Amino acid sequence: MKNLIIFGDSWACGSFSTPEEGWTGIGDFYFQEQLSKKYSIVNFASGGLSNHETLNRLYNYLLPLDNDSLKEVNFLIVQTDPIRDCFPWPTYAKMKPNFYDIFKNGSIKQFAENNLEIFYYQLDDLGEQFNIKLNIIGGCSDIHPSVKKYKNLNVLCYSWFELIEKNHKHGVFSTTTNLGQIIKLNSDDDGEVVNQIYEKQMIIDREQKNYFGYGGDNHPSHKGQDLMVNLIFDKL
């Protein structure tokens, strides 16, 4: 049985709600339990983690190893909200309104996409250094098309949302982004950002108690996670 090493945020930590209790706030690790039917799992994911922190955990895992020891290992990266790279969770959820003044008359969308570009570049560099392929899926944040230029990165699924809504329009922003403050930005593209967040929230609301959880839970339910698990089994 091959090893599968998982990195990412709460979307790699299972479901956070039950029909009986609603939102529990504690991941049940259903995602890794299902994947363990085919792989030996080590999961370094954690709720609220940024892409930068994911990169650090991956680097620290790889650093003491040599290339030969990695031949039987598969890697899975679950991408998160790129805004977290500059304002970590949970501090990010409590940021002062003047934080957004940084983006006035600029482009918050370009800022987020640049953060992802740096993330992909660094992942690719680790892939080359250790001669490994890093598999990526979009979780609360969809994979940006710029990933295609990096030969050591393999996108298994650009968006978890597209497994639930075939007509979903990809966007890197997640519903954890502070929508109320973005509306105040007056940045060059805040309308597009709002649309990205709004579309995802509409899918989550529509699929509550179905493909998403209970009690306002914005993580995939067991049924929603099964969609991604089956895709990973098929493509990895």
C-alpha positions, 0 to 999 in steps of 0.5 A: 500500500502506497503512502499518501501524505496530505497537506492543507486546511480544514477541507482536508480534515473531514466534516465539521457537523452532524445531522444530530448536532449541527455545527460541531467545529471539530473535524471528524477526518472522514476524508482521510479515513476514506482515502485510507482504504487505498493508501496509508495516510499521514495528514498534516492538514489543519483547520485555518492553515494558510497556503504558506503554512502548508508549504512550510509543513511540506518543506519540513517533512521533505527536508530530512528525506532523500529521493529514494525514500520518496519513491513510494509516496504520493502527495496531496495538497488542498489549496486554501484561501490565498488571503490567509497568507498575509493575515492568518486565521483566526486573526484574519477573521478579526482583522480591522477594517483599515486592513483593506485600505491597502487595496484601495485603488488597486486590485485585491484579485491580482494580489490574491492571484500573485500569492497563489503564483508564489505558492505554485512556484515554491511547490514546483521548486520543492518538486524539482528538488526532491524529484516528486510530483505534487498533486493539488486539488481546489478546496475552498479556493479554486486552482488558478490556471497559471498552475499549468506552467509548472511541470512538477505540479499535477492538478487532480481537480481545479475545484471541489465546487465543480463536482457539485455544480457543473456550471461553477465558475472558478474563483480563487476567493473563498467564503471565509474572505470578509465579504463585507469589507471587500465591498467597502474597498472600491478596488478595481475588481471588487465586483468580480471578487464579490461574485466569486464569493457569492457564487460559492456561498449560493452553492453551499446554501443550496446544498446544506444537508446534502453535499455540504454540512449542517448548521451553516457548515461550509465544509463538504459533508460526507457525501460531498467528500465522497465525490472528491475521494472517488475522483482521487482514487480514479486519477491518482 
